[in-house]
Amino acid sequence: MDSDSGFYIGFKEHLPDQTSLVCANILKITYDLGLRIFGECLKASAPGGEDEKLIPALILRDICRHVMATAILARSGFAEPCDLTVRALYESCVSLMYMLDGDTARKAAAYRTMDAIDGIKLSRKVSPFTSEGKDLRRNLLDDRLGKLDSPIFNDVPDAIRELEDILTELRKDPVREAAFQEYKRIITSKGKGKRRRVRAWYELFGGPSNIEGLASKTRMLYCYEIFYRHASRTAHGKNALRFAAVPREDGTLDVPIMSSRYIEVVVVTAVNFALVTYRDMIERFCPEMGPVFNGWIVEVRRLMTQIGMASSATANGE
């Protein structure tokens, strides 16, 4: 007890309530289903390894990772950190939906090509032998956490050469070469300075230039405005006042480190994101998974009923 302020400062373990445990179970079975779909999609891509089959499967793998990360947090009743994992889940979901919504071959080629280009750009930026790397080191002379003098950066020149070789090999494919030329066209048209860059693969071939545009293209703008913007405040360190004080029945206030308030809302949002992408992947790559998907919807509805929640997406999932 601080006698001057009248505050009692103490630490007690945050215990998850029953709602948090049910939410974690919902996400666990969602993760399990996602893994099964991923396995089937990976088998579908195995014979030829085409980008238009392999890249969507690998994005689905990211979706599964985000679902499991959210499940782990939910099981402990940590609602606020779930904002971060579900925000990442949203970005992966709209990326996948955009890729599947027509011209998948070119979009997947753009994804693979931009991955190599981004790797080259990063390696050049931290290399001690490039102009970009030398500029960075000058800018870091007063850096709090280091001067990029770690031994790992000694391997950067070799990494650049390796990535350039990968890009050269990728460009032997005509669709990937078209993606590379589209990248060159965009950066040439943007003039000079920081604006002369491509932020993400989906900008190629007339695509959107940011997440909001991607949300509009995939008809996920409602989730962008209602959830994503809010979660971005947490991601960008602008949400310190959220649940800063929670009134108690005796008239005093709690200032919790962790809270499970509204965890069911975040979890239902995550399930809806997973549902729409699972459905698209099944329709495209493994329609035989349809009955399993429908069974999962029934079980999710049952569990949501336990915590007094309903999913708008599951209502349309049959």
C-alpha positions as CSV (number, residue, x, y, z in Angstrom):
1,M,0.0,0.0,0.0
2,D,1.3,3.5,-0.9
3,S,0.1,5.5,2.1
4,D,0.4,8.8,0.3
5,S,-1.6,7.9,-2.7
6,G,-3.9,5.3,-1.2
7,F,-3.0,2.9,-4.0
8,Y,-2.5,-0.8,-3.4
9,I,0.1,-2.2,-5.8
10,G,0.3,-5.9,-6.0
11,F,0.6,-8.8,-8.5
12,K,-1.8,-11.6,-8.9
13,E,-1.8,-14.3,-11.6
14,H,-4.4,-13.6,-14.3
15,L,-6.6,-16.7,-14.5
16,P,-8.5,-17.4,-17.7
17,D,-12.2,-17.8,-17.3
18,Q,-14.4,-20.4,-18.9
19,T,-15.1,-18.2,-21.9
20,S,-11.4,-18.0,-22.6
21,L,-11.0,-21.7,-22.4
22,V,-13.9,-22.3,-24.8
23,C,-12.5,-19.7,-27.2
24,A,-9.1,-21.5,-27.2
25,N,-10.9,-24.8,-28.0
26,I,-12.7,-23.1,-30.9
27,L,-9.4,-21.9,-32.3
28,K,-7.7,-25.2,-31.7
29,I,-10.2,-27.1,-33.9
30,T,-10.0,-24.3,-36.4
31,Y,-6.2,-24.8,-36.5
32,D,-6.6,-28.6,-36.9
33,L,-8.9,-28.1,-39.8
34,G,-6.6,-25.6,-41.4
35,L,-3.7,-28.1,-41.2
36,R,-5.7,-30.7,-42.9
37,I,-6.7,-28.3,-45.7
38,F,-3.0,-27.2,-46.0
39,G,-1.9,-30.8,-46.4
40,E,-4.4,-31.5,-49.1
41,C,-3.5,-28.3,-50.9
42,L,0.2,-29.1,-50.6
43,K,-0.5,-32.5,-52.2
44,A,-2.3,-30.8,-55.0
45,S,0.7,-28.6,-55.7
46,A,3.3,-31.4,-55.5
47,P,3.2,-32.8,-59.0
48,G,4.3,-29.7,-60.8
49,G,5.1,-27.3,-58.0
50,E,3.3,-24.5,-59.9
51,D,3.3,-21.1,-58.2
52,E,-0.5,-20.8,-58.6
53,K,-0.9,-23.9,-56.4
54,L,2.1,-23.7,-54.1
55,I,2.0,-20.1,-53.0
56,P,-1.7,-20.1,-51.9
57,A,-0.9,-23.2,-49.8
58,L,2.0,-21.5,-48.2
59,I,-0.1,-18.4,-47.4
60,L,-2.6,-20.8,-45.8
61,R,0.2,-22.1,-43.7
62,D,0.7,-18.6,-42.3
63,I,-3.0,-18.4,-41.6
64,C,-2.7,-21.6,-39.5
65,R,0.2,-20.1,-37.6
66,H,-1.8,-17.0,-36.7
67,V,-4.8,-19.1,-35.6
68,M,-2.6,-21.2,-33.3
69,A,-0.8,-18.2,-31.9
70,T,-4.3,-16.7,-31.1
71,A,-5.4,-19.9,-29.5
72,I,-2.4,-19.9,-27.1
73,L,-3.1,-16.4,-26.0
74,A,-6.8,-17.0,-25.7
75,R,-6.2,-20.1,-23.5
76,S,-4.4,-17.8,-21.0
77,G,-7.2,-15.2,-21.3
78,F,-4.9,-12.5,-22.8
79,A,-7.4,-10.6,-25.0
80,E,-5.3,-7.5,-25.9
81,P,-2.3,-9.4,-27.4
82,C,-4.8,-11.3,-29.6
83,D,-5.3,-8.0,-31.5
84,L,-1.8,-8.5,-32.9
85,T,-2.2,-12.1,-34.0
86,V,-5.7,-11.6,-35.5
87,R,-4.5,-8.4,-37.3
88,A,-1.7,-10.5,-38.9
89,L,-4.4,-13.2,-39.6
90,Y,-6.5,-10.6,-41.4
91,E,-3.6,-9.5,-43.7
92,S,-2.8,-13.1,-44.7
93,C,-6.5,-13.8,-45.3
94,V,-7.1,-10.8,-47.6
95,S,-3.8,-11.6,-49.4
96,L,-5.0,-15.1,-50.1
97,M,-8.5,-14.1,-51.1
98,Y,-7.1,-11.6,-53.6
99,M,-4.7,-14.2,-55.0
100,L,-7.5,-16.7,-55.6
101,D,-9.9,-14.1,-57.1
102,G,-8.8,-14.5,-60.7
103,D,-5.5,-14.5,-62.5
104,T,-3.9,-16.6,-59.8
105,A,-0.9,-17.6,-61.9
106,R,0.3,-14.0,-62.4
107,K,-0.4,-13.0,-58.8
108,A,1.4,-16.0,-57.4
109,A,4.4,-15.2,-59.8
110,A,4.3,-11.6,-58.5
111,Y,4.4,-13.0,-54.9
112,R,7.4,-15.2,-55.6
113,T,9.3,-12.6,-57.6
114,M,8.8,-9.8,-55.1
115,D,10.0,-12.1,-52.3
116,A,13.3,-12.4,-54.1
117,I,13.5,-8.7,-54.9
118,D,12.7,-7.7,-51.2
119,G,15.4,-10.1,-50.0
120,I,18.0,-8.5,-52.3
121,K,17.0,-5.0,-51.2
122,L,17.3,-5.9,-47.5
123,S,20.7,-7.6,-48.0
124,R,22.0,-4.6,-49.9
125,K,20.7,-2.3,-47.2
126,V,22.7,-4.0,-44.4
127,S,25.8,-4.9,-46.4
128,P,29.0,-3.0,-45.4
129,F,30.0,-2.9,-49.0
130,T,27.0,-1.2,-50.7
131,S,26.2,2.5,-50.8
132,E,22.9,1.7,-49.0
133,G,24.7,-0.2,-46.3
134,K,27.3,2.6,-45.8
135,D,24.5,5.2,-45.5
136,L,22.7,3.0,-42.9
137,R,25.8,2.7,-40.8
138,R,26.4,6.4,-40.8
139,N,22.8,6.9,-39.7
140,L,23.3,4.4,-36.9
141,L,26.2,6.1,-35.3
142,D,24.0,7.2,-32.4
143,D,21.8,4.2,-32.3
144,R,20.7,2.9,-28.9
145,L,20.9,-0.8,-29.7
146,G,23.8,-1.4,-32.0
147,K,25.8,-0.5,-35.1
148,L,25.1,-3.5,-37.3
149,D,28.4,-4.9,-36.3
150,S,27.2,-8.4,-35.6
151,P,29.2,-11.2,-37.2
152,I,26.1,-12.4,-39.0
153,F,26.4,-9.4,-41.4
154,N,29.7,-10.7,-42.6
155,D,27.7,-13.2,-44.7
156,V,25.6,-10.5,-46.4
157,P,27.6,-10.2,-49.6
158,D,27.2,-14.0,-50.2
159,A,23.5,-13.7,-49.5
160,I,23.1,-10.9,-52.1
161,R,24.8,-13.1,-54.7
162,E,22.6,-16.1,-53.8
163,L,19.4,-14.1,-54.0
164,E,20.4,-12.5,-57.3
165,D,21.0,-16.0,-58.6
166,I,17.6,-17.1,-57.4
167,L,16.0,-14.1,-59.1
168,T,17.8,-14.9,-62.4
169,E,16.5,-18.4,-62.2
170,L,13.0,-17.3,-61.5
171,R,13.0,-15.0,-64.5
172,K,13.5,-17.9,-66.9
173,D,9.8,-18.5,-66.4
174,P,7.8,-16.2,-68.7
175,V,5.1,-15.4,-66.1
176,R,7.7,-14.5,-63.4
177,E,9.6,-12.5,-66.0
178,A,6.4,-10.6,-66.7
179,A,6.1,-9.9,-63.0
180,F,9.7,-8.7,-62.8
181,Q,9.1,-6.3,-65.8
182,E,5.9,-5.0,-64.2
183,Y,8.0,-4.3,-61.1
184,K,10.5,-2.4,-63.1
185,R,7.8,-0.5,-64.9
186,I,6.2,0.7,-61.6
187,I,9.4,1.9,-60.0
188,T,10.4,3.7,-63.2
189,S,7.0,5.5,-63.4
190,K,7.3,6.6,-59.8
191,G,10.2,8.9,-60.3
192,K,12.9,9.3,-57.6
193,G,13.2,9.1,-53.8
194,K,11.3,7.0,-51.3
195,R,8.1,6.9,-53.4
196,R,10.1,4.9,-56.0
197,R,9.2,1.5,-54.5
198,V,6.7,-1.3,-54.6
199,R,5.3,-1.9,-51.2
200,A,3.9,-5.4,-51.8
201,W,3.4,-8.1,-54.4
202,Y,-0.3,-7.3,-54.9
203,E,0.6,-3.8,-56.3
204,L,1.8,-5.5,-59.5
205,F,-0.5,-5.8,-62.6
206,G,-2.8,-3.0,-61.5
207,G,-3.5,-4.2,-57.9
208,P,-4.1,-2.1,-54.8
209,S,-1.2,-0.3,-53.2
210,N,-2.1,-0.9,-49.5
211,I,-4.1,-3.1,-47.1
212,E,-7.1,-0.8,-47.3
213,G,-7.2,-1.2,-51.1
214,L,-6.7,-5.0,-50.7
215,A,-9.7,-5.0,-48.2
216,S,-11.8,-3.2,-50.8
217,K,-10.8,-5.6,-53.6
218,T,-11.7,-8.7,-51.5
219,R,-14.9,-7.3,-50.1
220,M,-13.4,-7.3,-46.6
221,L,-13.7,-3.6,-46.0
222,Y,-16.1,-3.8,-43.0
223,C,-13.5,-5.9,-41.1
224,Y,-10.8,-3.4,-42.1
225,E,-12.8,-0.5,-40.7
226,I,-14.2,-2.2,-37.6
227,F,-11.4,-4.5,-36.5
228,Y,-8.2,-3.8,-38.4
229,R,-8.0,-0.1,-37.7
230,H,-8.6,-0.8,-34.0
231,A,-6.0,-3.6,-33.8
232,S,-3.5,-1.4,-35.6
233,R,-3.6,1.0,-32.6
234,T,-2.3,-1.9,-30.5
235,A,0.3,-2.8,-33.1
236,H,1.6,0.7,-33.4
237,G,1.8,1.4,-29.7
238,K,-1.1,3.9,-29.6
239,N,-3.5,1.8,-27.4
240,A,-2.1,2.4,-23.9
241,L,-5.4,3.8,-22.6
242,R,-7.4,0.7,-23.5
243,F,-8.8,-0.8,-20.3
244,A,-6.4,1.5,-18.3
245,A,-8.8,1.2,-15.4
246,V,-11.6,-1.3,-14.7
247,P,-14.3,-0.4,-12.2
248,R,-15.0,-2.9,-9.4
249,E,-18.2,-3.4,-7.5
250,D,-16.8,-1.8,-4.3
251,G,-16.2,1.4,-6.2
252,T,-12.4,1.0,-6.5
253,L,-10.5,0.6,-9.8
254,D,-8.3,-2.2,-11.1
255,V,-5.5,-1.4,-13.5
256,P,-4.9,-4.8,-15.1
257,I,-1.8,-5.9,-16.8
258,M,-3.8,-8.6,-18.7
259,S,-7.5,-8.9,-19.3
260,S,-9.9,-11.3,-20.9
261,R,-12.5,-8.7,-21.6
262,Y,-14.2,-9.1,-25.0
263,I,-11.9,-12.1,-25.8
264,E,-14.9,-13.8,-27.4
265,V,-15.3,-11.0,-29.9
266,V,-11.7,-11.2,-31.0
267,V,-11.9,-15.0,-31.3
268,V,-15.1,-15.0,-33.3
269,T,-13.5,-12.4,-35.7
270,A,-10.5,-14.8,-36.1
271,V,-12.8,-17.7,-36.8
272,N,-14.6,-15.7,-39.5
273,F,-11.4,-14.8,-41.2
274,A,-10.3,-18.4,-41.2
275,L,-13.7,-19.6,-42.4
276,V,-13.8,-17.5,-45.6
277,T,-10.3,-18.5,-46.6
278,Y,-10.7,-22.2,-45.8
279,R,-13.9,-22.2,-47.9
280,D,-12.1,-20.6,-50.9
281,M,-9.2,-23.0,-50.7
282,I,-11.4,-26.1,-50.4
283,E,-13.5,-25.0,-53.4
284,R,-10.3,-24.5,-55.5
285,F,-8.0,-27.3,-54.4
286,C,-9.7,-30.0,-52.4
287,P,-13.5,-30.1,-52.7
288,E,-13.5,-33.5,-51.1
289,M,-12.9,-31.7,-47.8
290,G,-16.4,-30.1,-48.0
291,P,-18.1,-32.5,-45.5
292,V,-15.3,-32.1,-43.0
293,F,-15.6,-28.3,-43.3
294,N,-19.4,-28.5,-42.7
295,G,-18.8,-30.6,-39.7
296,W,-16.4,-28.1,-38.3
297,I,-19.0,-25.3,-38.8
298,V,-21.5,-27.3,-36.8
299,E,-19.0,-27.8,-33.9
300,V,-18.0,-24.1,-33.9
301,R,-21.6,-23.1,-33.7
302,R,-22.1,-25.4,-30.7
303,L,-19.1,-24.0,-28.9
304,M,-20.0,-20.4,-29.7
305,T,-23.5,-21.1,-28.2
306,Q,-21.8,-22.0,-24.9
307,I,-20.3,-18.5,-24.6
308,G,-23.4,-16.7,-26.0
309,M,-21.8,-15.8,-29.3
310,A,-22.7,-16.3,-32.9
311,S,-20.6,-16.0,-36.1
312,S,-22.1,-14.0,-39.0
313,A,-19.8,-16.0,-41.4
314,T,-20.9,-19.4,-40.1
315,A,-24.5,-18.4,-40.6
316,N,-23.7,-18.3,-44.3
317,G,-21.2,-21.1,-44.3
318,E,-23.5,-24.0,-45.3
